[in-house]
C-alpha cells in the first residue's frame, strides 16, 4: 500500500509542476516570427523616414544619424519589445481558432507563406488595434532620444 502511494506521488510530481500551463501555441507562433526584430524595424523605419529623422540626418550627417537611430531603436526594443510580443501572441489568440493556430504553427515551420497569409490578414487588424499606441509611444521616445543625442558632440 505504501509503495503505491510513493509511486503515485512520483508520477504526479513528474507529470507537471504545480501551476504549469499547457503549451501556448499563440505565444510560440508570436515568438517564432521574431517580434522584437519586427518591432525594431517599425521603429527604425519611422526614425529614418520621419521629418525629425531627416532633420537630424541633415544636421549630423547620415552616418552619425544611423548610429543615433540604431541606439534609439535598441533602447525602444529593450523597453517595449516584450510588450509587443505579448500583444502579438494575444492577437493570434483572439483572431485565430485553435485549428488555425495549429495550422499557422505548421505553416511557419514549413516556411509556407501561402498558407499563412490569409491567417495573417485576420491577425493584423487585431495587432494594429492592440499596439498602435505602444508603437507611437516607442517611436516618439526614440525620436526624442535621437534628437537629444544629436545635440551632443
Buried (B, 14 or more C-beta within 10 A) or exposed (E): EEEEEEEEEEEEEEEEEEEEEEEBBBBBBBBEBEBBEBBBEBBBEBBBEBEBBEEBBEEBEEEBBBBBBBBBBBBBBEEBBEBBBBBBBBBBBBBBEEEBBEBBBEBBEEEEEEEBEEBBEBBEEBBEEBBEEBBEEBBEBBBEBBBEBBEEE
